[in-house]
Amino acid sequence: MTKKKRRMTDEYMEHLAEAIERKMQAYELYRRPRDKMMLECMLRDYEAKQKLMMQNEKLKEISSPFSPRQG
């Protein structure tokens, strides 16, 4: 089985948010320690990816020769 490379698109981030919501519901329902641990990891991962996406957008703005701010 090959691992599919995923890009951090809005759709992918939405998919992650939905997975976090499902894990949160499972933890609220069953209170399993493994669900709590997984939820914490998923949240850290999501936040890190959001931060990377924001940094990437800022870099694009800076490197763009036709930045809207210069107009």
Sine and cosine of phi, psi and omega as CSV:
sin_phi,cos_phi,sin_psi,cos_psi,sin_omega,cos_omega
0.00,0.00,0.76,-0.65,0.01,-1.00
-0.99,-0.11,0.54,-0.84,0.01,-1.00
-1.00,0.04,0.81,-0.59,-0.01,-1.00
-0.99,0.16,0.76,-0.65,0.03,-1.00
-0.98,0.22,0.78,-0.63,-0.01,-1.00
-0.93,-0.37,0.65,-0.76,0.08,-1.00
-1.00,-0.08,0.47,-0.88,-0.01,-1.00
-0.99,0.10,0.97,0.25,0.04,-1.00
-1.00,-0.04,0.19,-0.98,0.06,-1.00
-0.86,0.50,-0.61,0.79,0.01,-1.00
-0.91,0.43,-0.66,0.75,0.02,-1.00
-0.90,0.43,-0.68,0.73,0.01,-1.00
-0.91,0.42,-0.60,0.80,0.06,-1.00
-0.90,0.43,-0.65,0.76,0.05,-1.00
-0.86,0.50,-0.70,0.71,0.02,-1.00
-0.89,0.45,-0.66,0.75,0.01,-1.00
-0.88,0.47,-0.63,0.77,0.04,-1.00
-0.92,0.40,-0.64,0.77,0.04,-1.00
-0.90,0.43,-0.62,0.78,0.05,-1.00
-0.90,0.44,-0.68,0.73,0.02,-1.00
-0.88,0.48,-0.69,0.73,0.03,-1.00
-0.89,0.45,-0.66,0.75,0.00,-1.00
-0.92,0.39,-0.60,0.80,0.03,-1.00
-0.90,0.44,-0.67,0.74,0.04,-1.00
-0.89,0.45,-0.66,0.75,0.02,-1.00
-0.89,0.46,-0.67,0.74,-0.01,-1.00
-0.91,0.41,-0.68,0.74,0.01,-1.00
-0.89,0.45,-0.56,0.83,-0.04,-1.00
-0.98,0.21,-0.72,0.69,-0.14,-0.99
-0.96,-0.30,-0.32,0.95,0.00,-1.00
0.84,0.55,0.60,0.80,0.03,-1.00
-0.99,0.17,0.73,-0.68,0.02,-1.00
-0.84,0.54,-0.58,0.82,-0.01,-1.00
-0.92,0.39,-0.55,0.83,0.06,-1.00
-0.91,0.41,-0.64,0.77,0.03,-1.00
-0.90,0.44,-0.71,0.70,0.01,-1.00
-0.88,0.47,-0.72,0.69,0.02,-1.00
-0.89,0.46,-0.67,0.75,0.00,-1.00
-0.88,0.48,-0.70,0.71,0.02,-1.00
-0.88,0.48,-0.68,0.74,0.02,-1.00
-0.91,0.41,-0.69,0.73,0.00,-1.00
-0.89,0.46,-0.64,0.76,0.01,-1.00
-0.91,0.40,-0.69,0.73,0.04,-1.00
-0.88,0.47,-0.66,0.75,0.02,-1.00
-0.89,0.46,-0.72,0.70,-0.01,-1.00
-0.88,0.47,-0.72,0.69,-0.01,-1.00
-0.90,0.44,-0.63,0.78,0.03,-1.00
-0.90,0.43,-0.65,0.76,0.01,-1.00
-0.93,0.37,-0.61,0.79,0.08,-1.00
-0.88,0.48,-0.69,0.72,0.00,-1.00
-0.88,0.48,-0.70,0.72,0.04,-1.00
-0.88,0.47,-0.66,0.75,0.02,-1.00
-0.89,0.45,-0.66,0.75,0.01,-1.00
-0.91,0.41,-0.67,0.74,0.03,-1.00
-0.89,0.45,-0.64,0.76,0.02,-1.00
-0.90,0.45,-0.67,0.75,0.02,-1.00
-0.90,0.44,-0.66,0.75,0.03,-1.00
-0.90,0.44,-0.65,0.76,0.04,-1.00
-0.89,0.45,-0.62,0.78,0.04,-1.00
-0.89,0.45,-0.66,0.75,0.01,-1.00
-0.89,0.45,-0.68,0.73,-0.04,-1.00
-0.92,0.38,-0.66,0.75,-0.09,-1.00
-0.99,0.12,-0.20,0.98,-0.02,-1.00
-0.96,0.28,0.82,-0.57,-0.01,-1.00
-0.94,0.35,-0.34,0.94,-0.03,-1.00
-0.90,-0.44,0.80,0.59,-0.02,-1.00
-0.91,0.42,0.68,-0.73,0.01,-1.00
-0.85,0.53,-0.44,0.90,-0.01,-1.00
-0.93,0.36,-0.42,0.91,-0.04,-1.00
-1.00,0.07,-0.20,0.98,-0.09,-1.00
-0.93,0.37,0.00,0.00,0.00,0.00
